[in-house]
Amino acid sequence: MAWQDAVFVLRQSRPVVRRHIGAVLNVAGRDRQGRWLAVALIELDPQRDDQYTVAGARYLDDVEVASIERMLKG
């Protein structure tokens, strides 16, 4: 996976699914080729909002993609 795909998911991909739990932010969206990619970020300083570092990224499997698509349909 290219780092550019993770940046694309974070900045340009729509729609995305976001989950923020404590200092961890998970974002899933489609990469530049249309594949679903999940990016995990860690908040650098809890006292300063919106400053994160990428901890990892991975492509979602078929079951995860189906689950996200059901969520997006409502």
PyMOL Python script that loads the backbone (N, CA, C, O; Angstrom):
from pymol import cmd

cmd.read_pdbstr("""\
ATOM      1  N   MET A   1       0.835  -1.162   0.000  1.00  0.00           N
ATOM      2  CA  MET A   1       0.000   0.000   0.000  1.00  0.00           C
ATOM      3  C   MET A   1       0.889   1.237   0.000  1.00  0.00           C
ATOM      4  O   MET A   1       1.838   1.328   0.778  1.00  0.00           O
ATOM      5  N   ALA A   2       0.583   2.170  -0.858  1.00  0.00           N
ATOM      6  CA  ALA A   2       1.359   3.406  -0.954  1.00  0.00           C
ATOM      7  C   ALA A   2       0.871   4.405   0.093  1.00  0.00           C
ATOM      8  O   ALA A   2      -0.324   4.484   0.379  1.00  0.00           O
ATOM      9  N   TRP A   3       1.798   5.159   0.653  1.00  0.00           N
ATOM     10  CA  TRP A   3       1.418   6.160   1.656  1.00  0.00           C
ATOM     11  C   TRP A   3       0.468   7.192   1.054  1.00  0.00           C
ATOM     12  O   TRP A   3      -0.335   7.791   1.769  1.00  0.00           O
ATOM     13  N   GLN A   4       0.559   7.401  -0.259  1.00  0.00           N
ATOM     14  CA  GLN A   4      -0.324   8.362  -0.914  1.00  0.00           C
ATOM     15  C   GLN A   4      -1.792   7.934  -0.809  1.00  0.00           C
ATOM     16  O   GLN A   4      -2.690   8.775  -0.761  1.00  0.00           O
ATOM     17  N   ASP A   5      -2.026   6.617  -0.773  1.00  0.00           N
ATOM     18  CA  ASP A   5      -3.398   6.134  -0.629  1.00  0.00           C
ATOM     19  C   ASP A   5      -3.960   6.482   0.742  1.00  0.00           C
ATOM     20  O   ASP A   5      -5.125   6.861   0.857  1.00  0.00           O
ATOM     21  N   ALA A   6      -3.137   6.355   1.787  1.00  0.00           N
ATOM     22  CA  ALA A   6      -3.584   6.730   3.132  1.00  0.00           C
ATOM     23  C   ALA A   6      -3.891   8.223   3.193  1.00  0.00           C
ATOM     24  O   ALA A   6      -4.899   8.622   3.776  1.00  0.00           O
ATOM     25  N   VAL A   7      -3.045   9.039   2.609  1.00  0.00           N
ATOM     26  CA  VAL A   7      -3.278  10.489   2.589  1.00  0.00           C
ATOM     27  C   VAL A   7      -4.560  10.800   1.814  1.00  0.00           C
ATOM     28  O   VAL A   7      -5.342  11.656   2.228  1.00  0.00           O
ATOM     29  N   PHE A   8      -4.775  10.116   0.703  1.00  0.00           N
ATOM     30  CA  PHE A   8      -5.989  10.329  -0.089  1.00  0.00           C
ATOM     31  C   PHE A   8      -7.234  10.026   0.744  1.00  0.00           C
ATOM     32  O   PHE A   8      -8.191  10.801   0.740  1.00  0.00           O
ATOM     33  N   VAL A   9      -7.221   8.900   1.456  1.00  0.00           N
ATOM     34  CA  VAL A   9      -8.370   8.531   2.293  1.00  0.00           C
ATOM     35  C   VAL A   9      -8.623   9.604   3.345  1.00  0.00           C
ATOM     36  O   VAL A   9      -9.773   9.964   3.597  1.00  0.00           O
ATOM     37  N   LEU A  10      -7.562  10.117   3.959  1.00  0.00           N
ATOM     38  CA  LEU A  10      -7.720  11.105   5.026  1.00  0.00           C
ATOM     39  C   LEU A  10      -8.170  12.467   4.514  1.00  0.00           C
ATOM     40  O   LEU A  10      -8.902  13.170   5.210  1.00  0.00           O
ATOM     41  N   ARG A  11      -7.754  12.849   3.330  1.00  0.00           N
ATOM     42  CA  ARG A  11      -8.020  14.215   2.860  1.00  0.00           C
ATOM     43  C   ARG A  11      -9.103  14.339   1.793  1.00  0.00           C
ATOM     44  O   ARG A  11      -9.786  15.362   1.728  1.00  0.00           O
ATOM     45  N   GLN A  12      -9.272  13.313   0.956  1.00  0.00           N
ATOM     46  CA  GLN A  12     -10.148  13.496  -0.203  1.00  0.00           C
ATOM     47  C   GLN A  12     -11.263  12.471  -0.354  1.00  0.00           C
ATOM     48  O   GLN A  12     -12.283  12.767  -0.976  1.00  0.00           O
ATOM     49  N   SER A  13     -11.099  11.297   0.189  1.00  0.00           N
ATOM     50  CA  SER A  13     -12.078  10.234  -0.027  1.00  0.00           C
ATOM     51  C   SER A  13     -13.430  10.596   0.599  1.00  0.00           C
ATOM     52  O   SER A  13     -13.494  11.084   1.728  1.00  0.00           O
ATOM     53  N   ARG A  14     -14.504  10.349  -0.151  1.00  0.00           N
ATOM     54  CA  ARG A  14     -15.863  10.547   0.344  1.00  0.00           C
ATOM     55  C   ARG A  14     -16.733   9.460  -0.255  1.00  0.00           C
ATOM     56  O   ARG A  14     -16.597   9.177  -1.446  1.00  0.00           O
ATOM     57  N   PRO A  15     -17.608   8.843   0.497  1.00  0.00           N
ATOM     58  CA  PRO A  15     -17.794   9.028   1.928  1.00  0.00           C
ATOM     59  C   PRO A  15     -16.724   8.287   2.713  1.00  0.00           C
ATOM     60  O   PRO A  15     -16.061   7.393   2.186  1.00  0.00           O
ATOM     61  N   VAL A  16     -16.560   8.662   3.968  1.00  0.00           N
ATOM     62  CA  VAL A  16     -15.667   7.953   4.874  1.00  0.00           C
ATOM     63  C   VAL A  16     -16.438   7.584   6.133  1.00  0.00           C
ATOM     64  O   VAL A  16     -17.454   8.196   6.462  1.00  0.00           O
ATOM     65  N   VAL A  17     -15.941   6.585   6.817  1.00  0.00           N
ATOM     66  CA  VAL A  17     -16.483   6.184   8.112  1.00  0.00           C
ATOM     67  C   VAL A  17     -15.407   6.493   9.136  1.00  0.00           C
ATOM     68  O   VAL A  17     -14.271   6.035   9.018  1.00  0.00           O
ATOM     69  N   ARG A  18     -15.779   7.281  10.150  1.00  0.00           N
ATOM     70  CA  ARG A  18     -14.822   7.684  11.190  1.00  0.00           C
ATOM     71  C   ARG A  18     -15.273   7.133  12.530  1.00  0.00           C
ATOM     72  O   ARG A  18     -16.463   7.110  12.842  1.00  0.00           O
ATOM     73  N   ARG A  19     -14.301   6.691  13.315  1.00  0.00           N
ATOM     74  CA  ARG A  19     -14.563   6.228  14.678  1.00  0.00           C
ATOM     75  C   ARG A  19     -13.466   6.796  15.561  1.00  0.00           C
ATOM     76  O   ARG A  19     -12.284   6.524  15.350  1.00  0.00           O
ATOM     77  N   HIS A  20     -13.864   7.591  16.553  1.00  0.00           N
ATOM     78  CA  HIS A  20     -12.905   8.232  17.454  1.00  0.00           C
ATOM     79  C   HIS A  20     -13.156   7.705  18.852  1.00  0.00           C
ATOM     80  O   HIS A  20     -14.201   7.974  19.444  1.00  0.00           O
ATOM     81  N   ILE A  21     -12.203   6.955  19.384  1.00  0.00           N
ATOM     82  CA  ILE A  21     -12.317   6.391  20.726  1.00  0.00           C
ATOM     83  C   ILE A  21     -11.060   6.769  21.489  1.00  0.00           C
ATOM     84  O   ILE A  21      -9.963   6.313  21.167  1.00  0.00           O
ATOM     85  N   GLY A  22     -11.229   7.608  22.507  1.00  0.00           N
ATOM     86  CA  GLY A  22     -10.070   8.064  23.273  1.00  0.00           C
ATOM     87  C   GLY A  22      -9.097   8.797  22.375  1.00  0.00           C
ATOM     88  O   GLY A  22      -9.468   9.745  21.683  1.00  0.00           O
ATOM     89  N   ALA A  23      -7.847   8.353  22.386  1.00  0.00           N
ATOM     90  CA  ALA A  23      -6.802   8.999  21.585  1.00  0.00           C
ATOM     91  C   ALA A  23      -6.650   8.370  20.202  1.00  0.00           C
ATOM     92  O   ALA A  23      -5.758   8.750  19.443  1.00  0.00           O
ATOM     93  N   VAL A  24      -7.517   7.407  19.868  1.00  0.00           N
ATOM     94  CA  VAL A  24      -7.404   6.688  18.596  1.00  0.00           C
ATOM     95  C   VAL A  24      -8.507   7.135  17.639  1.00  0.00           C
ATOM     96  O   VAL A  24      -9.678   7.208  18.010  1.00  0.00           O
ATOM     97  N   LEU A  25      -8.113   7.430  16.406  1.00  0.00           N
ATOM     98  CA  LEU A  25      -9.054   7.773  15.342  1.00  0.00           C
ATOM     99  C   LEU A  25      -8.874   6.763  14.216  1.00  0.00           C
ATOM    100  O   LEU A  25      -7.773   6.591  13.694  1.00  0.00           O
ATOM    101  N   ASN A  26      -9.961   6.102  13.849  1.00  0.00           N
ATOM    102  CA  ASN A  26      -9.962   5.178  12.715  1.00  0.00           C
ATOM    103  C   ASN A  26     -10.795   5.789  11.599  1.00  0.00           C
ATOM    104  O   ASN A  26     -11.919   6.239  11.826  1.00  0.00           O
ATOM    105  N   VAL A  27     -10.239   5.803  10.394  1.00  0.00           N
ATOM    106  CA  VAL A  27     -10.934   6.345   9.228  1.00  0.00           C
ATOM    107  C   VAL A  27     -10.874   5.293   8.125  1.00  0.00           C
ATOM    108  O   VAL A  27      -9.804   4.779   7.799  1.00  0.00           O
ATOM    109  N   ALA A  28     -12.033   4.982   7.558  1.00  0.00           N
ATOM    110  CA  ALA A  28     -12.090   4.054   6.425  1.00  0.00           C
ATOM    111  C   ALA A  28     -12.711   4.778   5.240  1.00  0.00           C
ATOM    112  O   ALA A  28     -13.727   5.460   5.372  1.00  0.00           O
ATOM    113  N   GLY A  29     -12.086   4.620   4.090  1.00  0.00           N
ATOM    114  CA  GLY A  29     -12.588   5.231   2.867  1.00  0.00           C
ATOM    115  C   GLY A  29     -11.971   4.541   1.668  1.00  0.00           C
ATOM    116  O   GLY A  29     -11.129   3.654   1.808  1.00  0.00           O
ATOM    117  N   ARG A  30     -12.398   4.957   0.495  1.00  0.00           N
ATOM    118  CA  ARG A  30     -11.870   4.357  -0.734  1.00  0.00           C
ATOM    119  C   ARG A  30     -10.588   5.063  -1.153  1.00  0.00           C
ATOM    120  O   ARG A  30     -10.488   6.289  -1.087  1.00  0.00           O
ATOM    121  N   ASP A  31      -9.603   4.265  -1.587  1.00  0.00           N
ATOM    122  CA  ASP A  31      -8.345   4.838  -2.065  1.00  0.00           C
ATOM    123  C   ASP A  31      -8.508   5.315  -3.510  1.00  0.00           C
ATOM    124  O   ASP A  31      -9.618   5.331  -4.041  1.00  0.00           O
ATOM    125  N   ARG A  32      -7.419   5.696  -4.130  1.00  0.00           N
ATOM    126  CA  ARG A  32      -7.463   6.247  -5.493  1.00  0.00           C
ATOM    127  C   ARG A  32      -7.948   5.241  -6.528  1.00  0.00           C
ATOM    128  O   ARG A  32      -8.405   5.630  -7.603  1.00  0.00           O
ATOM    129  N   GLN A  33      -7.851   3.939  -6.211  1.00  0.00           N
ATOM    130  CA  GLN A  33      -8.322   2.897  -7.131  1.00  0.00           C
ATOM    131  C   GLN A  33      -9.703   2.370  -6.744  1.00  0.00           C
ATOM    132  O   GLN A  33     -10.219   1.459  -7.392  1.00  0.00           O
ATOM    133  N   GLY A  34     -10.301   2.931  -5.701  1.00  0.00           N
ATOM    134  CA  GLY A  34     -11.633   2.520  -5.287  1.00  0.00           C
ATOM    135  C   GLY A  34     -11.674   1.411  -4.259  1.00  0.00           C
ATOM    136  O   GLY A  34     -12.757   0.947  -3.902  1.00  0.00           O
ATOM    137  N   ARG A  35     -10.521   0.970  -3.771  1.00  0.00           N
ATOM    138  CA  ARG A  35     -10.477  -0.084  -2.749  1.00  0.00           C
ATOM    139  C   ARG A  35     -10.656   0.541  -1.370  1.00  0.00           C
ATOM    140  O   ARG A  35     -10.174   1.645  -1.117  1.00  0.00           O
ATOM    141  N   TRP A  36     -11.348  -0.166  -0.479  1.00  0.00           N
ATOM    142  CA  TRP A  36     -11.565   0.332   0.874  1.00  0.00           C
ATOM    143  C   TRP A  36     -10.299   0.161   1.704  1.00  0.00           C
ATOM    144  O   TRP A  36      -9.735  -0.930   1.784  1.00  0.00           O
ATOM    145  N   LEU A  37      -9.864   1.253   2.318  1.00  0.00           N
ATOM    146  CA  LEU A  37      -8.643   1.295   3.118  1.00  0.00           C
ATOM    147  C   LEU A  37      -8.983   1.863   4.489  1.00  0.00           C
ATOM    148  O   LEU A  37      -9.680   2.873   4.586  1.00  0.00           O
ATOM    149  N   ALA A  38      -8.501   1.225   5.542  1.00  0.00           N
ATOM    150  CA  ALA A  38      -8.666   1.726   6.908  1.00  0.00           C
ATOM    151  C   ALA A  38      -7.337   2.303   7.371  1.00  0.00           C
ATOM    152  O   ALA A  38      -6.288   1.677   7.222  1.00  0.00           O
ATOM    153  N   VAL A  39      -7.395   3.511   7.938  1.00  0.00           N
ATOM    154  CA  VAL A  39      -6.203   4.191   8.439  1.00  0.00           C
ATOM    155  C   VAL A  39      -6.405   4.431   9.931  1.00  0.00           C
ATOM    156  O   VAL A  39      -7.431   4.974  10.342  1.00  0.00           O
ATOM    157  N   ALA A  40      -5.429   4.028  10.740  1.00  0.00           N
ATOM    158  CA  ALA A  40      -5.477   4.232  12.189  1.00  0.00           C
ATOM    159  C   ALA A  40      -4.521   5.353  12.566  1.00  0.00           C
ATOM    160  O   ALA A  40      -3.366   5.375  12.141  1.00  0.00           O
ATOM    161  N   LEU A  41      -5.025   6.290  13.376  1.00  0.00           N
ATOM    162  CA  LEU A  41      -4.219   7.430  13.806  1.00  0.00           C
ATOM    163  C   LEU A  41      -4.244   7.530  15.331  1.00  0.00           C
ATOM    164  O   LEU A  41      -5.215   7.131  15.973  1.00  0.00           O
ATOM    165  N   ILE A  42      -3.173   8.062  15.895  1.00  0.00           N
ATOM    166  CA  ILE A  42      -3.068   8.287  17.335  1.00  0.00           C
ATOM    167  C   ILE A  42      -2.935   9.783  17.571  1.00  0.00           C
ATOM    168  O   ILE A  42      -2.135  10.457  16.922  1.00  0.00           O
ATOM    169  N   GLU A  43      -3.728  10.295  18.509  1.00  0.00           N
ATOM    170  CA  GLU A  43      -3.644  11.712  18.852  1.00  0.00           C
ATOM    171  C   GLU A  43      -2.331  11.968  19.583  1.00  0.00           C
ATOM    172  O   GLU A  43      -2.002  11.268  20.540  1.00  0.00           O
ATOM    173  N   LEU A  44      -1.590  12.963  19.135  1.00  0.00           N
ATOM    174  CA  LEU A  44      -0.271  13.239  19.699  1.00  0.00           C
ATOM    175  C   LEU A  44      -0.347  13.837  21.093  1.00  0.00           C
ATOM    176  O   LEU A  44       0.437  13.466  21.966  1.00  0.00           O
ATOM    177  N   ASP A  45      -1.278  14.758  21.318  1.00  0.00           N
ATOM    178  CA  ASP A  45      -1.389  15.441  22.603  1.00  0.00           C
ATOM    179  C   ASP A  45      -2.867  15.644  22.906  1.00  0.00           C
ATOM    180  O   ASP A  45      -3.536  16.406  22.209  1.00  0.00           O
ATOM    181  N   PRO A  46      -3.389  14.978  23.933  1.00  0.00           N
ATOM    182  CA  PRO A  46      -4.818  15.104  24.242  1.00  0.00           C
ATOM    183  C   PRO A  46      -5.249  16.542  24.546  1.00  0.00           C
ATOM    184  O   PRO A  46      -6.431  16.869  24.438  1.00  0.00           O
ATOM    185  N   GLN A  47      -4.316  17.386  24.918  1.00  0.00           N
ATOM    186  CA  GLN A  47      -4.640  18.780  25.222  1.00  0.00           C
ATOM    187  C   GLN A  47      -4.792  19.629  23.960  1.00  0.00           C
ATOM    188  O   GLN A  47      -5.340  20.729  24.019  1.00  0.00           O
ATOM    189  N   ARG A  48      -4.316  19.132  22.827  1.00  0.00           N
ATOM    190  CA  ARG A  48      -4.372  19.879  21.563  1.00  0.00           C
ATOM    191  C   ARG A  48      -5.098  19.032  20.526  1.00  0.00           C
ATOM    192  O   ARG A  48      -4.568  18.028  20.049  1.00  0.00           O
ATOM    193  N   ASP A  49      -6.294  19.439  20.188  1.00  0.00           N
ATOM    194  CA  ASP A  49      -7.117  18.674  19.241  1.00  0.00           C
ATOM    195  C   ASP A  49      -6.527  18.654  17.836  1.00  0.00           C
ATOM    196  O   ASP A  49      -5.801  19.557  17.422  1.00  0.00           O
ATOM    197  N   ASP A  50      -6.867  17.593  17.126  1.00  0.00           N
ATOM    198  CA  ASP A  50      -6.605  17.460  15.692  1.00  0.00           C
ATOM    199  C   ASP A  50      -5.135  17.403  15.310  1.00  0.00           C
ATOM    200  O   ASP A  50      -4.761  17.860  14.230  1.00  0.00           O
ATOM    201  N   GLN A  51      -4.303  16.855  16.170  1.00  0.00           N
ATOM    202  CA  GLN A  51      -2.910  16.591  15.806  1.00  0.00           C
ATOM    203  C   GLN A  51      -2.675  15.095  15.992  1.00  0.00           C
ATOM    204  O   GLN A  51      -2.645  14.587  17.112  1.00  0.00           O
ATOM    205  N   TYR A  52      -2.509  14.404  14.863  1.00  0.00           N
ATOM    206  CA  TYR A  52      -2.421  12.947  14.866  1.00  0.00           C
ATOM    207  C   TYR A  52      -1.180  12.484  14.116  1.00  0.00           C
ATOM    208  O   TYR A  52      -0.606  13.210  13.304  1.00  0.00           O
ATOM    209  N   THR A  53      -0.788  11.249  14.415  1.00  0.00           N
ATOM    210  CA  THR A  53       0.220  10.565  13.616  1.00  0.00           C
ATOM    211  C   THR A  53      -0.397   9.251  13.131  1.00  0.00           C
ATOM    212  O   THR A  53      -1.153   8.608  13.859  1.00  0.00           O
ATOM    213  N   VAL A  54      -0.075   8.864  11.921  1.00  0.00           N
ATOM    214  CA  VAL A  54      -0.606   7.615  11.372  1.00  0.00           C
ATOM    215  C   VAL A  54       0.122   6.447  12.019  1.00  0.00           C
ATOM    216  O   VAL A  54       1.351   6.372  11.996  1.00  0.00           O
ATOM    217  N   ALA A  55      -0.653   5.540  12.595  1.00  0.00           N
ATOM    218  CA  ALA A  55      -0.084   4.361  13.247  1.00  0.00           C
ATOM    219  C   ALA A  55      -0.063   3.159  12.308  1.00  0.00           C
ATOM    220  O   ALA A  55       0.771   2.266  12.461  1.00  0.00           O
ATOM    221  N   GLY A  56      -0.968   3.133  11.347  1.00  0.00           N
ATOM    222  CA  GLY A  56      -1.008   2.011  10.419  1.00  0.00           C
ATOM    223  C   GLY A  56      -2.163   2.145   9.448  1.00  0.00           C
ATOM    224  O   GLY A  56      -3.038   2.994   9.613  1.00  0.00           O
ATOM    225  N   ALA A  57      -2.154   1.303   8.442  1.00  0.00           N
ATOM    226  CA  ALA A  57      -3.229   1.287   7.449  1.00  0.00           C
ATOM    227  C   ALA A  57      -3.294  -0.107   6.844  1.00  0.00           C
ATOM    228  O   ALA A  57      -2.284  -0.802   6.733  1.00  0.00           O
ATOM    229  N   ARG A  58      -4.499  -0.501   6.456  1.00  0.00           N
ATOM    230  CA  ARG A  58      -4.674  -1.808   5.818  1.00  0.00           C
ATOM    231  C   ARG A  58      -5.929  -1.796   4.968  1.00  0.00           C
ATOM    232  O   ARG A  58      -6.872  -1.045   5.221  1.00  0.00           O
ATOM    233  N   TYR A  59      -5.917  -2.649   3.953  1.00  0.00           N
ATOM    234  CA  TYR A  59      -7.100  -2.803   3.113  1.00  0.00           C
ATOM    235  C   TYR A  59      -8.111  -3.677   3.838  1.00  0.00           C
ATOM    236  O   TYR A  59      -7.745  -4.636   4.517  1.00  0.00           O
ATOM    237  N   LEU A  60      -9.382  -3.340   3.688  1.00  0.00           N
ATOM    238  CA  LEU A  60     -10.442  -4.093   4.343  1.00  0.00           C
ATOM    239  C   LEU A  60     -10.769  -5.351   3.549  1.00  0.00           C
ATOM    240  O   LEU A  60     -10.650  -5.385   2.324  1.00  0.00           O
ATOM    241  N   ASP A  61     -11.188  -6.390   4.283  1.00  0.00           N
ATOM    242  CA  ASP A  61     -11.592  -7.621   3.602  1.00  0.00           C
ATOM    243  C   ASP A  61     -13.056  -7.496   3.158  1.00  0.00           C
ATOM    244  O   ASP A  61     -13.728  -6.513   3.472  1.00  0.00           O
ATOM    245  N   ASP A  62     -13.531  -8.491   2.435  1.00  0.00           N
ATOM    246  CA  ASP A  62     -14.874  -8.437   1.851  1.00  0.00           C
ATOM    247  C   ASP A  62     -15.975  -8.301   2.901  1.00  0.00           C
ATOM    248  O   ASP A  62     -16.961  -7.598   2.677  1.00  0.00           O
ATOM    249  N   VAL A  63     -15.815  -8.962   4.036  1.00  0.00           N
ATOM    250  CA  VAL A  63     -16.820  -8.888   5.102  1.00  0.00           C
ATOM    251  C   VAL A  63     -16.873  -7.478   5.682  1.00  0.00           C
ATOM    252  O   VAL A  63     -17.956  -6.944   5.921  1.00  0.00           O
ATOM    253  N   GLU A  64     -15.717  -6.879   5.906  1.00  0.00           N
ATOM    254  CA  GLU A  64     -15.665  -5.510   6.430  1.00  0.00           C
ATOM    255  C   GLU A  64     -16.249  -4.509   5.435  1.00  0.00           C
ATOM    256  O   GLU A  64     -16.968  -3.590   5.825  1.00  0.00           O
ATOM    257  N   VAL A  65     -15.942  -4.686   4.166  1.00  0.00           N
ATOM    258  CA  VAL A  65     -16.483  -3.800   3.130  1.00  0.00           C
ATOM    259  C   VAL A  65     -18.005  -3.908   3.091  1.00  0.00           C
ATOM    260  O   VAL A  65     -18.694  -2.891   3.007  1.00  0.00           O
ATOM    261  N   ALA A  66     -18.531  -5.117   3.150  1.00  0.00           N
ATOM    262  CA  ALA A  66     -19.986  -5.308   3.132  1.00  0.00           C
ATOM    263  C   ALA A  66     -20.634  -4.631   4.334  1.00  0.00           C
ATOM    264  O   ALA A  66     -21.700  -4.028   4.204  1.00  0.00           O
ATOM    265  N   SER A  67     -20.012  -4.723   5.487  1.00  0.00           N
ATOM    266  CA  SER A  67     -20.537  -4.086   6.693  1.00  0.00           C
ATOM    267  C   SER A  67     -20.574  -2.566   6.553  1.00  0.00           C
ATOM    268  O   SER A  67     -21.570  -1.932   6.902  1.00  0.00           O
ATOM    269  N   ILE A  68     -19.499  -1.990   6.047  1.00  0.00           N
ATOM    270  CA  ILE A  68     -19.449  -0.536   5.857  1.00  0.00           C
ATOM    271  C   ILE A  68     -20.487  -0.094   4.829  1.00  0.00           C
ATOM    272  O   ILE A  68     -21.164   0.915   5.027  1.00  0.00           O
ATOM    273  N   GLU A  69     -20.615  -0.829   3.752  1.00  0.00           N
ATOM    274  CA  GLU A  69     -21.588  -0.449   2.727  1.00  0.00           C
ATOM    275  C   GLU A  69     -23.015  -0.509   3.261  1.00  0.00           C
ATOM    276  O   GLU A  69     -23.847   0.316   2.882  1.00  0.00           O
ATOM    277  N   ARG A  70     -23.316  -1.476   4.142  1.00  0.00           N
ATOM    278  CA  ARG A  70     -24.639  -1.530   4.778  1.00  0.00           C
ATOM    279  C   ARG A  70     -24.844  -0.316   5.677  1.00  0.00           C
ATOM    280  O   ARG A  70     -25.924   0.277   5.680  1.00  0.00           O
ATOM    281  N   MET A  71     -23.817   0.060   6.441  1.00  0.00           N
ATOM    282  CA  MET A  71     -23.921   1.235   7.317  1.00  0.00           C
ATOM    283  C   MET A  71     -24.189   2.493   6.505  1.00  0.00           C
ATOM    284  O   MET A  71     -25.022   3.314   6.891  1.00  0.00           O
ATOM    285  N   LEU A  72     -23.501   2.649   5.398  1.00  0.00           N
ATOM    286  CA  LEU A  72     -23.651   3.854   4.585  1.00  0.00           C
ATOM    287  C   LEU A  72     -25.026   3.943   3.919  1.00  0.00           C
ATOM    288  O   LEU A  72     -25.533   5.038   3.673  1.00  0.00           O
ATOM    289  N   LYS A  73     -25.622   2.791   3.630  1.00  0.00           N
ATOM    290  CA  LYS A  73     -26.956   2.785   3.023  1.00  0.00           C
ATOM    291  C   LYS A  73     -28.038   3.126   4.037  1.00  0.00           C
ATOM    292  O   LYS A  73     -29.132   3.555   3.672  1.00  0.00           O
ATOM    293  N   GLY A  74     -27.716   2.928   5.334  1.00  0.00           N
ATOM    294  CA  GLY A  74     -28.682   3.255   6.389  1.00  0.00           C
ATOM    295  C   GLY A  74     -29.495   2.097   6.717  1.00  0.00           C
ATOM    296  O   GLY A  74     -30.365   2.180   7.584  1.00  0.00           O
TER     297      GLY A  74
END
""", "prot")
cmd.dss("prot")
cmd.show_as("cartoon", "prot")
cmd.util.cbc("prot")
cmd.orient("prot")
